[in-house]
Amino acid sequence: MNAERCTWCGVEVGGDEGYRVAEQAGERLAVFCRLEHVVPWAIQGPHWEAGTLREQPREEPALSECAHCGAAVDDTRVLAVRHRGEYRIADAFCTTDHLRAWAAAGGRWR
């Protein structure tokens, strides 16, 4: 898999590292080398690239609700997928603002 560039800082992000954030309904994508880069990107108004996730996360019940507020999400959800070696760890959000708040609080490991 080819390396992508971080949407925020431009550093190369390998296929087995970083975060992929997607708004699947709009076929919009952003790539981040670090979770912390989601915060300023979202604050300044998210600038998406056209595209889709190369690897779709496994659909699990947890992806039907926002990881920040617990509200039900539909097909307009925002997905954040952490690439850690061979593992893909996905979280869903009802809005980009909730993704930003979640990332600012430390993500899943807060």
Order of alpha helices (4+ residues) and beta strands (2+ residues): beta-beta-beta-beta-alpha-beta-beta-beta-alpha
